[in-house]
Amino acid sequence: MSSRFLESYHFSYGLLLALLAAFAWAEHTILVGDEPLEFFGQEQSFDELERPVAAHIRDEIMRQTNETIARLGLKTKRATTYLSHMPLVINSAVSFTDYYMFLITNYVDRNSATPNQIRDYKCGTRSYDLSSGYNHQGIDMAIWPFYWKRTANNNSKVVAAAAGTIVSKDDGHFDRECAMNNNAPNYVAVRHGDGNVAYYYHLKSGTVTTKSVGSTVAAGELLGYPGSSGSSTGPHLHFELQNSVGQVLDPYASDCNAGGVPSEGYWAASAQAQGYRPGYILAMRIRTTPPDAPYQCYALEDDSDVTSFGYSNQNFYFVVYIAQAEATDTLTLTIRRPNGSIRNQVTLNFGQYYAASWWYWNWSFDTSSDPRGTYSVSFALATGNNWTKNFVRN
């Protein structure tokens, strides 16, 4: 029910955010004209400790769900209910100045064989299974970067992917879990008109909708805020879709069917397009110190951003956070002087797939040649995604 986070340098698909393993530093120097421009990367690995919701908890959730459906006499329509909204979205009611804040780390495992026999809807391996016979049954959407701080600030929210009736929910469970466990998650279950039920797991305590079981919700309506409740090691949403008899459905349309997972697509076109999205930038920072590296259990990250500097030759750092960079992708850093001319430029070849990664470059003004004024730094991916930030030398 969770995903494996490989944080600060790259995420690896697998099991969510299971904690601390090893660190590895990499330092590279690339000559730009006569001046070296250094970039750094740090890798933090995590053990694969994911466990699905404990069987007795899942059984109770399903019992409550089925009992409510029977009690309310909910009818099933023949027409398919399509999911018009991604269930995790930016909360526009809270100030947010970055570009994006989450990524899909795991899809439904469509191959029923285990272990290590994984197939997602693209015939790829962006999912996981367990030797116990468990296949990942939903879509994991991880908050990143600055996951704990953004969760504390409610920068994102969980909304109904489609209209329906609340058939089960729970709240009040601890929401800062950092290790796998058998604890219950905060969640909401919504039954759609076609009889399918959507489950929204790992919500933040005290934020689950106050609407009672049996109430209806509209597509896009607020259901709660993401957290790390239940068997989870970091803030994320696990979105799971089941049919009326409890069979797991893959929301993504696919011709890659192994293990009998129904292949009919349920996402509307805009949501379908979010899967396997080409590499994109989530955030940029200019800092006077290197970015925070190690993942710490519920430590609010330092996401400071400095855009004005004195005239002294002070070192600072250009930092970029990227999702889903392919092995063939490149990242180009360009620094421009106040007159628009290029001061430095360097291109990084990724060389391998990174589900999520952060990179930083150490840089400083040349007191003898760099004029005062407004400079710019831009990061551009080969996918066409690029962002620019201005900074001032006073």
N, C-alpha and C positions, 0 to 999 in steps of 0.2 A: 504494500500500500504506500510505500514511500519510494524514494529514488536514492541512488548513491550519488552523493555530491563529491566531485573532485574539485576542490575549491582553491583559489588563488594560484593560478597558472593554467590549470584546466580541470574541467569536470569530465568524468568518464561515465558513460551510461552504465547502469547497473543498479545498485541499491542505494537508497537515499542517505546521504549525510551521516553515515556511521563514522564514529569519531576517530580522531588522531592516529596517524600511522607514521609517516616519514616525511622529511623535508629534503629537497634537492635544489640547490641554487645553480643558475646558469647565468653567465655573463658573456656578452658578445660586444666586440668593438668593430664598428664599421667606419671606414674613412670617408668623410664628406669633404671634398676639396683637400685642404691641408689640415683639417681639424677632425679628431676622432669624435664620434657620437656613440655613446654607449647605451645599450638597452639591457634590461635585466628581466629575468623571469624566476618565479619560485613555484615549485610544485608541492602540493600538499596532498598526500594520498590518504584514503580512508578505508578501513576494513569493511568487508561486505557482511553487515550484521542485520540486514533488513528482515523483518518478520511481518506477515500480514496480520490484520486484526485477529485477535485470539478467537478461536472457533466458537467459544461460548458467547462472546460478545456479538460476533456476526450472526449467530443463530438467533439471539434475542432481537437484534435489529430487524432481521427478516420476519420474525414472528410478529413484531409490532406492525411492520409494514403490511403484511398480509391480513392481519386482523383488522386494521383500519380500512383497507380496501373492501373487505367483506362487509364490515359494519356500515360503511357509507354507501354500499351498493354501486360503486363506481363502474360505469360501463366503458367498454372498449370500442373505439371507432376503427373502422377499417383503414382510413387514411393515415399515412405515416406522419407523425409529429416531428418536424425537422427542428434542429437545434439552431436557433437564429443568433444566439449570443455565445461568445467565449465566456466560460464561467468565472474566469479571473480577469479583472480589468483594473485600469488605473482609476483611483478615486479622485474625481475632479474637484471634490469639495475640500481637499487638502492640497496645499501648495506642493508642486512637484515640477522641478526644472530640468530633470534629466530626460533621456529620450525613450527609455523603456525600463521595465524593472523585473521582468520574469521571462522564463524560457521553459519549454517543454523538455523534461529530462528523461521521461519514460513513456512509451506508448503501450497499448495492449499487446501482450505476447500471444500471437496467433498460433503458435506451435504448442500443442498440448504435451509433447514429449519433454522430459526433463532428465537430468539437469543440463544446463548449458546448450540447449537447443532452442534458440530464440529466433523469432521472426516477427517483425512488426508489419504494419500495413504497407510499407514500401519494400518489403522483402529484406529489410535491413535488420540490425541487431540492437536497436535503441530501445531496449526493454530488459527484462531479466526474468529468471525463474529460480526455483530453489530445489535442492535435492529431495525435499519433503514432498515434491509433486505440485507445488504451487506455481502457477503462471501469473505474471502480473496482469491484473484485471481491469486496469483503468488508465487514465492519463494523469501523469504527475506534472504539475506546474509549479516550479520553484521560484521563490522570491530571490532575486540576486541582481546586482551586488547589494551590500549593506542590508542583509536580510533581517537581522534583529531590529535594527533602527527603523527600517521601513515598516516592519510589522508593528512596532510600538506606536508609530505615527499614523497607522491606518492608511498608508499610501496606496494600498490596493484593496479591492473589495471583491466578494464572491456574490455573483448574481445568478438568477435562474437562467439556464440555457434555453429553456422553453417554458411556456405557460403550463400550469398544472395544479395539482392539489397536494398539499403537504400531508404525507402519510406517516411520517416518523421524524423525530428529531431528539437531540439531547444536548445539554449545555452544562456548564459548571465544572468541567474537568480541567485539570492543570494543563496550561497551554505553552509551556516552555520546556518541553521534553527535549533531551539531548542524547538519549539512548533508547534502543529498542526495548520494548516491554510488553506487558499484557494489559495495559491500562486502556480504558475506554476513551474514544475520541469524541469531541464535540462535532455534531454533524446535522445535516438536514437531508431528508429524502423527499423527492417530489415526483408524483406519478403524472405522466402525460396522458393525453387523450387516447393515444394508440396503445395504452397499457404498459408501455415501458416506464421504468423507474430510474431516475437519476439520483445518485448519492454524492454528497459534497462532504468530504471528510477532513479532519484535522483543524477545525475552525478554532478561532480565538475565543477563550472563555468570556462569557458575558456579552457576546456580540451576535449570537444566533437569533434570528428573527423572533420577535415576540408573538407573531401570528400563531394561533393554536393549530394543532393537528386537525385536519379537515378543512382548513382555510385554503382558498385559492391564491395563487401568485401569478403575476404577469411575467412574460418573457423580459429579462433584464432587471427584474425587481431584486432589491437587496435581500440576501439571505444571511449574510454575516461577513466576518473578516477572516482572512487566513491566519493560522497560527501553527503551533507545533504540539497539538494534543494527541493523545493516544500513542501508538507505536510509531514514533517519528523522531528524527534527530535534528530537525530544522524546519523553519517555516515553509510550508508549501500547501497546495491543494491537491488532493487526490479526487478526481472526478471519475465516477464509474456509472456505466449505463447497463441495465439489465432488462430483459423482457419479462412478460407476465409470469413466467414459470421460473424465473431466477437465473436464466442463462445469460452469461456475459456477452454484451454486444460491443463491437468496435465502432465508435462513431465515424471513423474515417472510411470513405469509399476506397475499395481496394480490390485488385485482381489477385492479390497474394494471399491465398487462403490455405493455411495449414492447421489441422487440428479441429476444423469444423466451426470456427468462430464465424458467425454470419457476416457477410461482406457488404451488405447494403449500407450505403453512407447515410448518416443522420445529420451531419453538419450542413448548414447552409453554406453556399459557396465561399463567402467571406471567412467563415470559421475554418472550413476545409483548407483554405490557403495558408493558415497559420502552421500547419504541419510541415515538417522538414523545410522550414523557412530558410532561405539563403542567409549567409552570414550577416550579422548586423551589430551595430554599436549600441550598447545600453547606456553608457555613461562615460564622461571624461572628467578629469580633475587636473588642476595644477596645484602642486603641494610643495611645501618647504622641507618636508621629510618624506622618506619612502612610504608607500601605502601600507596599511595594516596587512600583515600576512596571515598569521595563524587564525584558524577558526576557533573561537572560544564560546563555550556554552553561555548563551544569553549575555554576551558582552556587546553593548551598543557601540557600533563601529565608528571610527573617526572618518567622516566623509567630507572633511573640510576642503575648501576650494579657495585659492588665493589668486587674484588677478591684478594686483598692483604691487610693484617692487621698487625699492630704493635704487640709487645709482651704483651701489657697491656691487662687487663681483660675487653675488650670492648664488649658491647652487640651489636649483629647484628641480622638480620632477613633473614630467608630463605623463599622465596615467590614462589608460583606456581600458574599458571593460567590454568584451566582445562575446557574442553567442554564436555558436554553430559555424565556426570557421572550418572550411574544408581543407584537405591537404594541399590542394592546388591554389588556394586563396593566397592573396598577398595583402599586406597592410602598409600603407605609405604615410609616413609622418613628414609634414612640411611646415617649416617655420619661416614666416615672412617678416621682413623689416617694415617700419612705418611707411616706406614708399612703395610697398608691394613686392619688392624684389625678394627672391628666395635667399634666406640666410642659411638654412640647412635643409636637407632632404634625405631621407633614408627609407628603404623598402625592406620589410620583413617577409620572408617566405615561410609560411607555417610548416609545410612539410608533413603534417599529419592532421587528422581531424581533432578539433577541440570543441566539445559541446559548449563549454564556456571557458574563457581565459582572461587574464589581465596581464598587461605589459606596461612597463614604465621605462622612461628615458631620463637620464640625468643630464642637465644642461645648465649653462650660466651665461650671462652677458660678458662680452669682452669690453672692459672698461675703456680701452683705448680706441675702439672702432665702432661700437654699437651706439647709435644715437638715442636720445630720449624720444619717447613717443609710444604709440600703440602698435604692438606686434600682434601677430596671430599664429596659432598653431592649429593644424588640421590633421585629422586622421581619416584616411580614405581606404575602404576595402575594395578589392577587385570586383565585388558584387555590385558596386555602384553606391553603396551606403557610405556616407561621409558626413563628418561634423567638424565645425570650426569654433574655436574659442579665442577671444581677444584677451591680451594682457598688456599691462602698461609698465614702461620703465620711466619712473618719475625723474 
